[in-house]
Amino acid sequence: MLRYVLRRVPSALLVLLLSTVPIFAVLRLAPGDPAAIVAGPDAGPAAVAAIRHGMGLDRPLTDQYFSWLGHALRGDFATSFTSGAPVSELVLRGLGNTGTLAVCALLLAVLIAFPLGVASALARTGWLRTALAAFNALMLSVPTYVTGVVLVLVCSTWLRLLPPGGYVSLFSDPVAGAQFLLLPSLCLAMPAAAVLARFLTASLQRVFHEEHYFASRMRGLSGRRLLLRHALPNTAGPVVTVLGIQIGQLLGGAIIVESVFAWPGLGQTMVTAAHARDYPLVQALLLLAVTAFIVLQLLSDVVYAALDPRVRERT
């Protein structure tokens, strides 16, 4: 197992290193000058040039890239262009809120996907299978910003059950905090739940046609025991891999969901920083998102290999 992990780590580090190039370049390809934004509309060319020099933006792009990469490897992400605060402090300030939203969305996604996937795999009648497949496709195809608006209209405007947006800390007021957390978590969880449910359905249907499952049925085992002891354990490995990918998708989807529901997390910070062309802050947030995705994917592969020794033997 240790050798499998050691073989996977270098490729993950290489992907992370290569990802720093588009992370550095993506915002610089967009129009806009951070120095002009910081200087204000009334600043003259000399003032803008002085601010650009202070930011280091007049240096060659290769020098800027290697300087940023070297500081990032040491954990130094410089200071924000717009606020002047250390980037690490700004990231940590929103990380807890985004983490809370992502964890709650992940729990909701699993709670939705598990019964939906099992029911779709066990459905005997055509209309039930069609209805479940349609519901799954609806969750997967509708964009999160549309889902968010619909949830606000139904749950907040019409039914008046939950607040339409905002934030209350779970530590200061758990009840109110849970009410503000539920809608954005549900909006973020639905696409992930649809993917997990579809993959779980396909995996269960594959297991239902394998010889060991038929042999277990011939021994007279009940349907529930067959499902819990034979079918579901054989789908654990692939589902864990898909779950790791979906966790990364949750972090990316949080940008839109936090904007819709005015949730003060990294998504809101990313949108504000991108509009202001705050290069250090945007680069740190993108690097954090890519790192989290790669680490989660690596962990899911390790868990898959631990559940299925054949994966370790093939690699």
DRENMARDREN-307359 format. One record per residue: residue number from 0; residue in three letters; x, y negated, z of N, C-alpha, C in turn. Coordinates in steps of 0.1 Angstrom, whole numbers, plus 2048, in hexadecimal, padded with zeros to 3 digits. Example, Ala and Ser with C-alpha at 12.3 -4.5 7.8 and 13.67 -1.06 7.14 Angstrom:
! DRENMARDREN-307359
> pos  code  n_xx  n_yy  n_zz  ca_xx  ca_yy  ca_zz  c_xx  c_yy  c_zz
> 0  ALA  884  839  84E  87B  82D  84E  884  821  84E
> 1  SER  880  816  847  889  80B  847  881  800  84F
! end
This chain:
! DRENMARDREN-307359
> pos  code  n_xx  n_yy  n_zz  ca_xx  ca_yy  ca_zz  c_xx  c_yy  c_zz
> 0  MET  808  80C  800  800  800  800  809  7F3  800
> 1  LEU  814  7F4  808  81C  7E8  808  823  7E6  7FB
> 2  ARG  827  7F0  7F4  82C  7EE  7E6  822  7E8  7DD
> 3  TYR  816  7EC  7DE  80B  7E6  7D5  80A  7D7  7D8
> 4  VAL  80A  7D3  7E5  809  7C5  7E8  815  7BE  7E3
> 5  LEU  821  7C3  7E5  82E  7BD  7E0  82E  7BB  7D1
> 6  ARG  828  7C4  7CA  827  7C3  7BB  81D  7B8  7B7
> 7  ARG  813  7B6  7BF  809  7AC  7BB  80D  79E  7BF
> 8  VAL  815  79C  7C9  818  78F  7CD  820  787  7C3
> 9  PRO  82B  78C  7BC  832  784  7B3  829  77E  7A7
> 10  SER  820  787  7A2  817  782  798  80E  777  79D
> 11  ALA  809  778  7A9  801  76D  7AF  808  760  7B0
> 12  LEU  815  761  7B5  81D  755  7B6  820  74F  7A8
> 13  LEU  822  757  79E  825  752  791  819  74B  78B
> 14  VAL  80D  750  78D  801  74A  789  7FF  73C  790
> 15  LEU  802  73C  79D  801  730  7A5  80A  725  7A0
> 16  LEU  817  72A  79D  821  720  798  81C  71B  78A
> 17  LEU  818  723  781  814  71F  774  807  715  775
> 18  SER  7FF  718  77F  7F3  70F  780  7F6  701  784
> 19  THR  802  6FF  789  806  6F1  78D  807  6E8  781
> 20  VAL  80A  6ED  775  80B  6E5  769  7FE  6DE  766
> 21  PRO  7F3  6E6  763  7E6  6E0  760  7E1  6D8  76C
> 22  ILE  7E4  6DC  778  7DF  6D4  784  7E5  6C6  783
> 23  PHE  7F2  6C5  780  7F9  6B8  77F  7F4  6B0  773
> 24  ALA  7F1  6B7  768  7EF  6B0  75C  7E0  6AC  759
> 25  VAL  7D7  6B3  760  7C9  6B2  75C  7C3  6A4  75E
> 26  LEU  7C6  69E  769  7C1  691  76C  7C8  686  764
> 27  ARG  7D5  688  761  7DC  67F  759  7D8  67E  74A
> 28  LEU  7D1  688  746  7CB  688  738  7BF  67F  737
> 29  ALA  7B8  67D  743  7AC  674  743  7B0  666  742
> 30  PRO  7A8  65D  73B  7AB  64F  73B  7AA  649  749
> 31  GLY  7B1  63E  74A  7B1  637  757  7BF  636  75D
> 32  ASP  7C1  62B  764  7CE  628  76A  7CC  627  779
> 33  PRO  7D2  62F  781  7D0  62E  790  7D5  621  795
> 34  ALA  7E0  61C  78F  7E6  60F  794  7DC  603  791
> 35  ALA  7D5  604  785  7CC  5F9  782  7C0  5FA  78C
> 36  ILE  7BC  606  78F  7B0  608  798  7B3  603  7A6
> 37  VAL  7BF  606  7AB  7C4  601  7B8  7C5  5F2  7B8
> 38  ALA  7CB  5ED  7AD  7CE  5DE  7AD  7C1  5D6  7AC
> 39  GLY  7B6  5DC  7A6  7AA  5D4  7A5  7A9  5CD  798
> 40  PRO  79D  5C9  794  79A  5C3  787  7A1  5B5  785
> 41  ASP  7A5  5AE  790  7AB  5A1  78E  7BA  5A1  78E
> 42  ALA  7C0  5AC  78F  7CF  5AD  790  7D5  5AB  782
> 43  GLY  7E0  5A4  782  7E7  5A2  775  7F0  5AE  772
> 44  PRO  7F6  5AE  766  7FE  5B9  761  80A  5BB  76A
> 45  ALA  810  5B0  770  81C  5B2  778  818  5B9  785
> 46  ALA  80D  5B6  78B  808  5BC  797  805  5CB  795
> 47  VAL  7FF  5CE  78A  7FC  5DC  786  809  5E4  784
> 48  ALA  813  5DD  77D  81F  5E4  77B  827  5E7  788
> 49  ALA  826  5DD  791  82D  5DF  79E  826  5EB  7A6
> 50  ILE  819  5EB  7A6  812  5F6  7AD  815  604  7A6
> 51  ARG  815  604  799  819  610  792  827  615  795
> 52  HIS  830  60C  797  83E  60F  79A  83E  615  7A9
> 53  GLY  836  60F  7B2  836  614  7BF  830  621  7C0
> 54  MET  826  625  7B7  821  632  7B7  829  63C  7B0
> 55  GLY  834  637  7A9  83C  641  7A2  837  645  795
> 56  LEU  82D  63E  790  826  642  783  82D  63D  777
> 57  ASP  838  635  778  840  630  76D  84B  639  76A
> 58  ARG  84D  644  772  857  64E  76F  853  658  764
> 59  PRO  85C  65F  75E  858  669  754  84F  674  75B
> 60  LEU  846  679  753  83D  683  758  844  68F  75E
> 61  THR  84F  693  757  856  69F  75C  85C  69C  76A
> 62  ASP  861  690  76C  866  68D  779  85B  68C  784
> 63  GLN  850  687  780  844  687  789  840  695  78D
> 64  TYR  83F  69E  783  83B  6AB  785  844  6B3  78F
> 65  PHE  851  6B2  78C  85A  6BA  794  85B  6B4  7A2
> 66  SER  85A  6A7  7A3  85A  6A0  7B0  84E  6A4  7B9
> 67  TRP  842  6A4  7B2  836  6A9  7B9  837  6B8  7BD
> 68  LEU  83C  6C0  7B4  83D  6CE  7B7  846  6D1  7C2
> 69  GLY  852  6CA  7C2  85B  6CC  7CD  855  6C8  7DB
> 70  HIS  84E  6BC  7DB  848  6B8  7E8  83D  6C2  7EC
> 71  ALA  835  6C7  7E1  82A  6D0  7E5  82F  6DD  7EB
> 72  LEU  83A  6E2  7E6  840  6EE  7EB  844  6EC  7FA
> 73  ARG  847  6E0  7FE  84B  6DD  80C  83F  6D9  814
> 74  GLY  833  6D9  80E  827  6D5  815  824  6C6  816
> 75  ASP  82B  6BF  80E  82A  6B0  80E  822  6AC  801
> 76  PHE  816  6A7  803  80D  6A4  7F8  80C  694  7F6
> 77  ALA  815  68D  7FD  816  67E  7FB  809  678  802
> 78  THR  807  66C  7FD  7FB  664  803  7F2  661  7F7
> 79  SER  7E5  65F  7FB  7DB  65B  7F2  7DD  64E  7EC
> 80  PHE  7DB  64C  7DE  7DD  640  7D8  7D2  635  7DD
> 81  THR  7C6  63A  7DF  7BB  631  7E3  7BB  62D  7F2
> 82  SER  7BC  637  7FA  7BA  635  809  7C8  633  810
> 83  GLY  7D3  637  80A  7E0  636  811  7E2  640  81C
> 84  ALA  7D8  649  81E  7D9  653  829  7E0  65F  823
> 85  PRO  7E7  667  82C  7ED  673  827  7E3  67D  821
> 86  VAL  7E6  683  816  7DD  68B  80F  7D9  697  817
> 87  SER  7E3  69D  81F  7E0  6A8  827  7D5  6A5  831
> 88  GLU  7D5  699  836  7CA  696  840  7BD  695  839
> 89  LEU  7BC  68F  82D  7B0  68E  826  7AA  69C  822
> 90  VAL  7B3  6A5  81E  7AF  6B3  81B  7AA  6BA  827
> 91  LEU  7B1  6B9  832  7AD  6C0  83E  79F  6BA  843
> 92  ARG  79D  6AE  841  791  6A7  846  784  6AD  83F
> 93  GLY  785  6B1  832  779  6B7  82C  77A  6C6  82B
> 94  LEU  785  6CC  82E  787  6DA  82D  77D  6E2  836
> 95  GLY  77B  6DD  842  772  6E4  84B  764  6E5  846
> 96  ASN  75F  6D9  841  751  6D9  83C  74F  6E1  82F
> 97  THR  759  6E1  826  758  6EA  81A  759  6F8  81E
> 98  GLY  762  6FB  827  763  709  82C  756  70E  832
> 99  THR  750  706  83A  743  70A  840  739  70C  836
> 100  LEU  738  704  82C  72E  705  821  731  712  819
> 101  ALA  73E  715  816  742  720  80E  73F  72D  816
> 102  VAL  742  72E  823  73F  73A  82B  730  73D  82C
> 103  CYS  728  732  82E  71A  734  82F  714  738  822
> 104  ALA  719  733  817  715  737  809  718  745  806
> 105  LEU  724  749  80B  728  757  808  71F  761  810
> 106  LEU  71C  75E  81C  713  766  824  705  767  81D
> 107  LEU  700  75C  819  6F3  75C  812  6F4  764  805
> 108  ALA  6FF  762  7FE  701  76A  7F1  700  779  7F3
> 109  VAL  707  77D  7FE  707  78C  801  6F9  790  805
> 110  LEU  6F3  788  80D  6E5  78C  812  6DB  78C  807
> 111  ILE  6DD  784  7FD  6D4  784  7F1  6D8  78F  7E7
> 112  ALA  6E5  791  7E5  6E9  79A  7DB  6E7  7A9  7DE
> 113  PHE  6E9  7AC  7EB  6E8  7BA  7EF  6DB  7C0  7ED
> 114  PRO  6D0  7BA  7F2  6C3  7C1  7F0  6BE  7BF  7E1
> 115  LEU  6C2  7B4  7DA  6BE  7B2  7CC  6C5  7BD  7C3
> 116  GLY  6D2  7BF  7C6  6DA  7C9  7BE  6D5  7D7  7C0
> 117  VAL  6D3  7DA  7CD  6CE  7E8  7D0  6C0  7EA  7CA
> 118  ALA  6B7  7E0  7CC  6A9  7E2  7C7  6A9  7E3  7B7
> 119  SER  6B2  7DB  7B0  6B3  7DC  7A2  6B8  7EA  79D
> 120  ALA  6C1  7F0  7A5  6C7  7FD  7A1  6BD  808  7A4
> 121  LEU  6B4  806  7AE  6AB  811  7B2  69D  80F  7AC
> 122  ALA  69B  804  7A5  68E  801  79F  68A  80C  795
> 123  ARG  67E  811  797  679  81C  78E  670  817  783
> 124  THR  668  80C  786  65E  807  77C  665  7FC  774
> 125  GLY  660  7FB  768  666  7F2  75E  664  7E3  762
> 126  TRP  657  7E0  767  654  7D2  76A  65C  7CD  776
> 127  LEU  65F  7D6  780  667  7D2  78C  675  7D0  788
> 128  ARG  67B  7D8  77F  688  7D7  77B  68A  7CA  773
> 129  THR  680  7C7  76A  680  7BB  762  67F  7AE  76B
> 130  ALA  676  7AF  775  674  7A3  77E  681  7A0  785
> 131  LEU  688  7AB  78B  694  7A9  792  69F  7A4  789
> 132  ALA  6A0  7A9  77D  6AA  7A5  773  6A8  796  76F
> 133  ALA  69B  792  76E  698  784  76A  69C  77B  776
> 134  PHE  699  77F  782  69C  776  78E  6AC  775  78F
> 135  ASN  6B3  780  78C  6C1  780  78C  6C7  776  782
> 136  ALA  6C1  778  776  6C6  76F  76B  6C3  761  76D
> 137  LEU  6B8  75E  774  6B4  750  777  6BE  74A  781
> 138  MET  6C2  751  78B  6CB  74C  795  6D9  74A  78E
> 139  LEU  6DC  752  784  6EA  751  77E  6EA  746  774
> 140  SER  6DF  744  76C  6E0  73B  761  6DD  72C  764
> 141  VAL  6D5  72A  76F  6D2  71C  772  6DE  715  778
> 142  PRO  6E2  709  774  6EE  702  77A  6EB  6FF  788
> 143  THR  6F5  6FE  790  6F4  6FB  79E  6EE  6ED  7A1
> 144  TYR  6F1  6E3  798  6EB  6D6  79A  6DC  6D6  798
> 145  VAL  6D7  6DE  78E  6C9  6E0  78C  6C2  6E7  798
> 146  THR  6C9  6F2  79C  6C4  6F9  7A8  6C3  6F0  7B4
> 147  GLY  6CD  6E8  7B6  6CD  6DF  7C2  6C1  6D5  7C1
> 148  VAL  6BF  6D0  7B5  6B4  6C6  7B4  6A6  6CD  7B7
> 149  VAL  6A5  6D9  7B1  698  6E1  7B4  696  6E4  7C2
> 150  LEU  6A1  6E8  7C9  6A0  6EC  7D7  69C  6DF  7DF
> 151  VAL  6A2  6D4  7DC  69E  6C8  7E3  690  6C4  7E1
> 152  LEU  68B  6C5  7D4  67D  6C2  7D1  673  6CB  7D9
> 153  VAL  677  6D8  7D9  66D  6E2  7DF  66E  6E2  7EE
> 154  CYS  67A  6E3  7F3  67C  6E5  802  67C  6D8  80A
> 155  SER  67F  6CD  803  680  6C0  80B  675  6B7  807
> 156  THR  672  6B5  7FA  668  6AB  7F6  65A  6B1  7F8
> 157  TRP  657  6BD  7F3  64A  6C3  7F3  647  6C9  801
> 158  LEU  64F  6D3  805  64C  6DA  811  651  6D3  81E
> 159  ARG  65B  6CA  81C  661  6C3  828  666  6CC  833
> 160  LEU  66D  6D7  82E  672  6E1  838  680  6DD  83C
> 161  LEU  688  6D8  832  697  6D6  834  69B  6C8  82F
> 162  PRO  6A5  6C2  835  6AA  6B5  830  6AF  6B6  822
> 163  PRO  6AE  6AC  81A  6B3  6AD  80C  6C2  6AC  80B
> 164  GLY  6C9  6A7  815  6D7  6A6  814  6DD  69F  820
> 165  GLY  6EA  69E  820  6F1  698  82C  6F8  6A3  834
> 166  TYR  6FD  69F  83F  705  6A8  847  703  6A5  856
> 167  VAL  702  6B0  85E  703  6AF  86D  70B  6BB  871
> 168  SER  715  6B8  87A  71E  6C2  87F  717  6CD  886
> 169  LEU  71B  6D9  884  715  6E5  88B  719  6E5  899
> 170  PHE  724  6DE  89C  729  6DE  8AA  721  6D4  8B3
> 171  SER  71D  6C9  8AC  716  6BE  8B4  707  6C2  8B5
> 172  ASP  701  6C7  8AB  6F3  6CB  8AB  6F1  6D7  8A2
> 173  PRO  6F2  6E4  8A7  6F1  6F0  89F  6E4  6F1  897
> 174  VAL  6D9  6ED  89D  6CC  6EF  895  6CC  6E5  889
> 175  ALA  6CE  6D8  88C  6CE  6CF  881  6D9  6D2  877
> 176  GLY  6E5  6D6  87C  6F0  6D9  873  6EC  6E5  869
> 177  ALA  6E5  6EF  86F  6E1  6FA  867  6D7  6F6  85C
> 178  GLN  6CE  6ED  860  6C4  6E8  856  6CA  6E1  84B
> 179  PHE  6D4  6D8  84E  6DB  6D1  843  6E4  6DB  83B
> 180  LEU  6E8  6E6  840  6F1  6EF  83A  6EA  6F9  830
> 181  LEU  6DD  6FC  833  6D7  707  82D  6D5  704  81E
> 182  LEU  6D0  6F9  81A  6CD  6F6  80C  6DA  6F6  803
> 183  PRO  6E4  6EF  806  6F0  6F0  7FE  6F6  6FE  7FE
> 184  SER  6F6  705  809  6FB  713  809  6F3  71C  800
> 185  LEU  6E6  71A  800  6DE  723  7F7  6E0  71F  7E9
> 186  CYS  6E1  712  7E6  6E4  70E  7D8  6F1  714  7D3
> 187  LEU  6FB  714  7DC  709  719  7D8  709  728  7D7
> 188  ALA  700  72E  7DF  701  73D  7E0  6FA  744  7D4
> 189  MET  6F0  73D  7CE  6E8  744  7C4  6EF  74A  7B8
> 190  PRO  6F8  742  7B2  6FF  748  7A6  708  754  7AB
> 191  ALA  70F  752  7B6  717  75D  7BB  70F  76A  7BE
> 192  ALA  704  767  7C4  6FB  773  7C7  6F6  77A  7BB
> 193  ALA  6F4  772  7B0  6EF  779  7A4  6FA  781  79E
> 194  VAL  707  77C  79E  712  784  799  714  791  7A1
> 195  LEU  714  78F  7AE  716  79B  7B7  70B  7A5  7B5
> 196  ALA  6FE  7A0  7B4  6F3  7AA  7B3  6F4  7B1  7A6
> 197  ARG  6F7  7AA  79B  6F8  7B1  78E  704  7BB  78E
> 198  PHE  70F  7B8  794  71A  7C1  794  717  7CD  79D
> 199  LEU  710  7CB  7A9  70C  7D5  7B2  702  7DF  7AB
> 200  THR  6F9  7D9  7A3  6EF  7E2  79C  6F6  7EB  792
> 201  ALA  6FF  7E5  78A  707  7ED  780  70F  7F8  787
> 202  SER  716  7F4  792  71E  7FE  799  716  80A  79E
> 203  LEU  70A  806  7A4  702  811  7AA  6FC  81A  79F
> 204  GLN  6F8  814  794  6F3  81C  789  6FD  825  783
> 205  ARG  70A  821  783  715  829  77F  717  835  788
> 206  VAL  716  832  795  718  83C  79F  70D  846  79F
> 207  PHE  701  842  79C  6F5  84B  79B  6F6  855  791
> 208  HIS  6FF  853  787  701  85D  77C  70D  865  77D
> 209  GLU  714  864  788  720  86B  78A  71D  879  790
> 210  GLU  726  883  78E  724  890  792  723  892  7A1
> 211  HIS  72B  88B  7A9  72A  88D  7B7  71D  888  7BD
> 212  TYR  717  87E  7B6  70A  879  7BB  6FF  884  7B8
> 213  PHE  700  88A  7AC  6F6  895  7A9  6F8  8A0  7B3
> 214  ALA  705  8A4  7B6  707  8AF  7BF  702  8AC  7CD
> 215  SER  703  8A0  7D1  6FD  89C  7DF  6EE  89D  7DF
> 216  ARG  6E8  899  7D3  6D9  89A  7D3  6D5  8A9  7D3
> 217  MET  6DD  8B1  7CC  6D9  8BF  7CC  6DA  8C6  7DA
> 218  ARG  6E3  8C0  7E2  6E4  8C5  7F0  6D8  8C1  7F9
> 219  GLY  6CF  8B9  7F3  6C3  8B5  7FB  6C4  8A9  803
> 220  LEU  6CE  8A1  801  6D0  895  809  6C5  88A  806
> 221  SER  6C0  883  810  6B6  879  80E  6BB  86D  805
> 222  GLY  6B2  866  800  6B6  85B  7F7  6BD  850  7FF
> 223  ARG  6B9  84D  80B  6C0  843  813  6CE  847  816
> 224  ARG  6CF  854  81A  6DD  859  81D  6E6  859  811
> 225  LEU  6E0  85D  806  6E8  85D  7F9  6ED  84E  7F6
> 226  LEU  6E4  845  7F8  6E8  837  7F5  6F2  832  7FF
> 227  LEU  6F0  834  80C  6FA  82E  815  707  836  816
> 228  ARG  707  843  814  713  84A  816  71B  84E  809
> 229  HIS  714  84D  7FE  71A  851  7F2  71B  846  7E7
> 230  ALA  70F  840  7E5  70F  836  7DA  716  829  7DE
> 231  LEU  712  822  7E9  717  815  7EC  726  816  7EF
> 232  PRO  72C  820  7F7  73A  820  7F9  742  821  7EC
> 233  ASN  73D  827  7E1  744  828  7D5  743  81B  7CD
> 234  THR  73B  812  7D1  73B  805  7CA  742  7FA  7D2
> 235  ALA  748  7FD  7DD  74E  7F3  7E6  75A  7ED  7DF
> 236  GLY  763  7F5  7D9  76F  7EF  7D4  76C  7E5  7C9
> 237  PRO  765  7E9  7BE  762  7DF  7B4  75A  7D2  7B9
> 238  VAL  751  7D5  7C2  749  7C9  7C7  752  7C0  7CF
> 239  VAL  75C  7C5  7D6  765  7BD  7DE  76D  7B4  7D4
> 240  THR  771  7B9  7C9  779  7B2  7BF  770  7A6  7BA
> 241  VAL  764  7A9  7B6  75B  79F  7B1  758  794  7BC
> 242  LEU  757  799  7C8  754  790  7D4  760  786  7D5
> 243  GLY  76C  78B  7D4  778  782  7D5  777  777  7CA
> 244  ILE  773  77B  7BE  772  771  7B3  767  767  7B6
> 245  GLN  75C  76C  7BC  751  763  7BE  754  759  7CA
> 246  ILE  75D  75D  7D3  761  754  7DD  768  748  7D7
> 247  GLY  771  74B  7CE  777  740  7C6  76E  737  7BF
> 248  GLN  763  73D  7B9  759  736  7B2  751  72D  7BB
> 249  LEU  74F  732  7C8  748  72A  7D1  74F  71D  7D5
> 250  LEU  75D  71E  7D6  765  712  7D9  764  708  7CD
> 251  GLY  764  70D  7C1  763  704  7B6  755  6FE  7B4
> 252  GLY  74A  706  7B7  73D  701  7B6  739  6F7  7C1
> 253  ALA  741  6F7  7CC  73E  6EE  7D7  73F  6E0  7D3
> 254  ILE  747  6DD  7C8  749  6CF  7C4  73B  6C9  7BF
> 255  ILE  734  6D1  7B7  727  6CC  7B2  71D  6CC  7BE
> 256  VAL  71C  6D7  7C5  712  6D8  7D0  714  6CD  7DA
> 257  GLU  720  6CA  7DE  722  6C0  7E8  71E  6B2  7E3
> 258  SER  720  6B0  7D6  71B  6A3  7D0  70C  6A2  7D0
> 259  VAL  705  6AD  7CD  6F7  6AD  7CD  6F1  6AB  7DB
> 260  PHE  6F7  6B1  7E5  6F1  6B1  7F2  6F8  6A7  7FC
> 261  ALA  701  69F  7F6  709  695  7FE  710  69C  80A
> 262  TRP  716  6A7  807  71D  6AF  812  72C  6AA  812
> 263  PRO  730  6A5  81E  73E  69F  81E  749  6A9  81F
> 264  GLY  74C  6B0  814  756  6B9  813  761  6B6  809
> 265  LEU  768  6C0  805  773  6BE  7FB  76D  6BB  7ED
> 266  GLY  761  6BF  7EA  75B  6BC  7DD  759  6AD  7DC
> 267  GLN  753  6A7  7E6  751  699  7E6  75E  691  7E5
> 268  THR  768  696  7EC  775  690  7EC  77B  691  7DE
> 269  MET  779  69D  7D8  77F  69F  7CA  778  695  7C0
> 270  VAL  76B  693  7C1  764  68B  7B7  769  67C  7B9
> 271  THR  76A  678  7C6  76E  66A  7C9  77C  668  7C4
> 272  ALA  785  671  7C7  793  670  7C3  795  670  7B4
> 273  ALA  78D  678  7AD  78E  679  79E  78A  66C  798
> 274  HIS  77F  666  79D  77B  659  798  785  64E  79A
> 275  ALA  78C  64F  7A5  796  645  7A8  7A4  648  7A2
> 276  ARG  7A5  653  79B  7B2  658  795  7BC  659  7A0
> 277  ASP  7B8  65E  7AC  7C1  660  7B7  7C9  66D  7B5
> 278  TYR  7D4  66D  7AD  7DB  678  7A9  7DF  681  7B5
> 279  PRO  7E6  67C  7BF  7EA  685  7CA  7DF  68D  7D0
> 280  LEU  7D4  687  7D3  7C9  68D  7D9  7C2  698  7D0
> 281  VAL  7C0  694  7C4  7BA  69E  7BA  7C3  6AA  7B9
> 282  GLN  7D0  6A7  7B7  7DA  6B2  7B5  7DA  6BC  7C1
> 283  ALA  7DA  6B6  7CD  7DA  6BE  7D9  7CD  6C7  7DA
> 284  LEU  7C1  6C1  7D7  7B5  6C8  7D7  7B4  6D3  7CD
> 285  LEU  7B9  6D0  7C1  7B9  6DB  7B7  7C3  6E6  7BA
> 286  LEU  7CE  6E2  7C0  7D8  6ED  7C4  7D2  6F5  7CF
> 287  LEU  7CB  6EF  7D8  7C5  6F6  7E3  7BB  700  7DD
> 288  ALA  7B2  6FC  7D4  7A8  704  7CE  7AE  710  7C7
> 289  VAL  7B9  70D  7BF  7BF  718  7B7  7C6  722  7C1
> 290  THR  7CD  71D  7CB  7D3  726  7D5  7C9  72E  7DC
> 291  ALA  7BE  728  7E0  7B4  730  7E7  7AE  73B  7DE
> 292  PHE  7AC  738  7D1  7A7  742  7C8  7B1  74D  7C6
> 293  ILE  7BD  74A  7C4  7C8  754  7C2  7C9  75D  7CE
> 294  VAL  7C9  757  7DA  7CB  75F  7E6  7BF  768  7E8
> 295  LEU  7B3  763  7E6  7A7  76B  7E8  7A7  776  7DE
> 296  GLN  7AB  774  7D1  7AB  77E  7C7  7B5  789  7CB
> 297  LEU  7C1  785  7D0  7CB  78E  7D5  7C6  797  7E0
> 298  LEU  7BF  790  7EA  7BA  798  7F5  7AF  7A2  7F1
> 299  SER  7A7  79E  7E7  79C  7A7  7E2  7A3  7B3  7DB
> 300  ASP  7AD  7B0  7D4  7B4  7BC  7CD  7BA  7C5  7D8
> 301  VAL  7C0  7BF  7E2  7C6  7C8  7ED  7BB  7D0  7F4
> 302  VAL  7B0  7CA  7F6  7A5  7D1  7FD  7A0  7DC  7F3
> 303  TYR  79F  7D9  7E6  79A  7E3  7DD  7A4  7EF  7DC
> 304  ALA  7B1  7EC  7DD  7BB  7F6  7DD  7BA  7FF  7E9
> 305  ALA  7B7  7F8  7F5  7B6  800  801  7AA  809  801
> 306  LEU  79F  804  7FA  793  80D  7FA  794  818  7EF
> 307  ASP  79C  816  7E5  79D  820  7DA  7AC  822  7D7
> 308  PRO  7B1  82D  7DD  7C0  830  7DA  7C4  831  7CC
> 309  ARG  7BA  835  7C3  7BD  836  7B5  7C2  829  7AF
> 310  VAL  7BE  81E  7B4  7C3  811  7AF  7D2  810  7B2
> 311  ARG  7D6  813  7BE  7E4  813  7C1  7EC  81C  7B8
> 312  GLU  7E7  828  7B5  7EE  831  7AD  7F0  82D  79E
> 313  ARG  7E5  826  799  7E6  821  78C  7F0  815  78A
> 314  THR  7F3  80E  795  7FC  803  794  809  806  79B
! end
